[in-house]
Amino acid sequence: MMTTVTFAEVPTPVGPFVLAVTEVGIVASGWRSRPRLDERLGLAEVHDSDRTAFAVAELNAYFAGELKAFETPVDWRLMSGSRLRVLQTLHKVPYGTAVTYGELATRSGSSVPARGIGSIMGSNPIPIIVPCHRVIAGNGLGGFSGGEGVETKRWLLTHEGYLQPTLLDL
């Protein structure tokens, strides 16, 4: 049973990114403020930079274009049922690719419809590492609740080479 969490904040090209790591692995991340994550998790906080060092190094390598697959352990214990199945399936979607909401529903073997997949993506507690930015609508990018919204999603997909840079990116 997890009892403690430690936090790290990483500056990234898409804004400050917070990581929350338990004894098992990363349990939450995102552009949320650290106090909001702490409140949501409700775990005792410890200060242990060794616990977050691997995840921080991987995130920095990802943004430097040097990492294509995260090996940071994920602590899945706060998720269950269809949500867990969908997010674990999403975790396997490779760098530089994307799936539609419907494709992710099918791959996960869940009975969650595409609209429900969108809700799961919007509440993904571990964005980037569990790459909800790689889930797109059948007719465009779809939404994104992290960072600056769809512009952050566009930046991440361009960074990974799925989207071509626009003149504004050059």
C-alpha positions as CSV (number, residue, x, y, z in Angstrom):
1,M,0.0,0.0,0.0
2,M,1.4,3.4,-0.9
3,T,1.9,5.7,1.9
4,T,4.0,8.6,0.7
5,V,4.5,10.8,-2.4
6,T,7.2,13.1,-3.5
7,F,7.0,15.8,-6.1
8,A,9.3,17.4,-8.7
9,E,8.6,20.3,-11.0
10,V,10.2,20.2,-14.4
11,P,10.4,23.2,-16.7
12,T,9.4,22.2,-20.2
13,P,8.8,23.9,-23.5
14,V,5.0,23.5,-22.8
15,G,5.1,24.9,-19.3
16,P,6.1,23.8,-15.9
17,F,5.2,20.1,-15.4
18,V,4.7,18.5,-12.0
19,L,5.5,14.8,-11.3
20,A,4.1,12.9,-8.3
21,V,5.9,9.7,-7.5
22,T,5.0,7.0,-4.9
23,E,7.2,4.1,-3.7
24,V,5.8,2.2,-6.7
25,G,6.1,4.7,-9.5
26,I,4.6,7.8,-11.0
27,V,1.1,8.2,-9.8
28,A,0.2,11.7,-11.3
29,S,1.7,14.4,-13.4
30,G,0.6,17.4,-15.3
31,W,0.3,21.1,-15.5
32,R,-1.7,21.3,-12.3
33,S,-0.2,23.1,-9.4
34,R,1.5,20.9,-6.9
35,P,-0.9,21.8,-4.1
36,R,-3.8,20.6,-6.2
37,L,-2.1,17.3,-7.0
38,D,-1.2,16.9,-3.3
39,E,-4.8,17.5,-2.3
40,R,-6.2,15.1,-4.9
41,L,-3.8,12.3,-3.9
42,G,-4.1,12.7,-0.2
43,L,-0.8,11.0,0.6
44,A,1.8,12.0,3.1
45,E,4.5,14.0,1.3
46,V,8.2,13.2,1.7
47,H,11.1,15.1,0.1
48,D,13.1,12.5,-1.8
49,S,14.8,13.7,-5.0
50,D,16.2,10.3,-5.5
51,R,12.7,8.9,-6.0
52,T,11.9,11.4,-8.7
53,A,15.3,11.5,-10.4
54,F,14.6,8.9,-13.0
55,A,11.3,10.3,-14.1
56,V,12.8,13.8,-14.2
57,A,15.7,12.6,-16.4
58,E,13.4,10.8,-18.7
59,L,11.1,13.8,-19.1
60,N,14.1,16.1,-19.8
61,A,15.3,13.5,-22.4
62,Y,11.9,13.4,-24.0
63,F,11.7,17.1,-24.5
64,A,15.3,17.1,-25.8
65,G,14.2,14.7,-28.5
66,E,16.4,11.9,-27.0
67,L,13.7,9.6,-25.6
68,K,11.0,7.8,-27.4
69,A,9.7,5.4,-24.8
70,F,9.3,6.0,-21.1
71,E,10.6,3.4,-18.7
72,T,9.5,5.2,-15.6
73,P,7.4,2.8,-13.5
74,V,3.7,3.7,-13.4
75,D,1.7,3.3,-10.2
76,W,-1.7,2.3,-11.5
77,R,-3.3,1.6,-8.1
78,L,-5.5,4.7,-8.1
79,M,-7.3,3.5,-11.3
80,S,-9.6,0.6,-11.9
81,G,-12.0,-1.0,-14.3
82,S,-12.4,0.3,-17.9
83,R,-10.4,3.5,-17.1
84,L,-7.4,1.4,-16.1
85,R,-7.7,-0.9,-19.1
86,V,-8.0,2.1,-21.5
87,L,-5.0,4.0,-19.9
88,Q,-2.8,0.9,-19.8
89,T,-3.6,0.3,-23.5
90,L,-2.8,4.0,-24.3
91,H,0.5,3.6,-22.4
92,K,1.6,1.2,-25.2
93,V,0.8,3.6,-28.1
94,P,4.2,4.3,-29.6
95,Y,6.0,7.7,-30.0
96,G,5.3,9.4,-33.3
97,T,1.9,7.7,-33.8
98,A,-1.7,8.4,-32.9
99,V,-4.9,6.5,-32.6
100,T,-8.5,7.8,-32.8
101,Y,-10.8,7.6,-29.8
102,G,-12.7,4.8,-31.4
103,E,-9.4,2.8,-32.2
104,L,-8.4,3.2,-28.6
105,A,-11.7,1.9,-27.4
106,T,-11.4,-1.2,-29.7
107,R,-7.7,-1.8,-28.8
108,S,-8.5,-1.7,-25.1
109,G,-11.3,-4.3,-25.4
110,S,-13.5,-2.2,-23.2
111,S,-17.1,-1.4,-23.9
112,V,-16.4,2.3,-23.5
113,P,-17.7,4.3,-26.5
114,A,-15.5,6.9,-28.3
115,R,-17.1,9.7,-26.3
116,G,-16.3,7.9,-23.1
117,I,-12.7,7.5,-24.2
118,G,-12.6,11.3,-24.5
119,S,-13.7,11.7,-20.9
120,I,-11.0,9.2,-19.8
121,M,-8.4,11.2,-21.8
122,G,-9.6,14.4,-20.1
123,S,-9.1,12.9,-16.7
124,N,-5.8,11.1,-17.4
125,P,-3.8,11.6,-14.2
126,I,-0.4,10.9,-16.0
127,P,-0.2,12.9,-19.2
128,I,2.8,12.7,-21.5
129,I,4.0,9.4,-19.9
130,V,0.6,7.9,-20.5
131,P,0.3,9.8,-23.8
132,C,-3.3,11.1,-24.1
133,H,-1.9,13.7,-26.6
134,R,-1.6,10.7,-29.1
135,V,-5.4,10.2,-29.1
136,I,-7.1,12.2,-31.9
137,A,-10.5,12.7,-33.3
138,G,-11.4,11.0,-36.6
139,N,-11.8,14.4,-38.2
140,G,-8.9,16.4,-36.6
141,L,-6.9,16.7,-33.4
142,G,-9.8,16.6,-30.9
143,G,-9.5,18.3,-27.5
144,F,-6.8,18.4,-24.9
145,S,-7.1,19.5,-21.3
146,G,-3.4,19.8,-20.4
147,G,-1.2,22.9,-20.6
148,E,-2.6,25.4,-23.1
149,G,-5.1,23.0,-24.5
150,V,-5.1,21.9,-28.1
151,E,-2.0,24.0,-28.8
152,T,0.0,21.9,-26.3
153,K,-1.3,18.8,-28.0
154,R,-0.3,20.1,-31.4
155,W,3.2,21.0,-30.0
156,L,3.6,17.5,-28.5
157,L,2.5,15.7,-31.7
158,T,4.8,18.0,-33.8
159,H,7.7,17.3,-31.4
160,E,7.2,13.6,-31.9
161,G,7.0,13.9,-35.7
162,Y,3.4,12.9,-36.1
163,L,2.5,16.3,-37.3
164,Q,4.6,18.4,-39.7
165,P,5.7,21.8,-38.3
166,T,3.8,24.8,-39.6
167,L,5.5,28.1,-40.7
168,L,4.8,29.4,-37.2
169,D,6.9,26.5,-35.7
170,L,10.0,27.3,-37.8
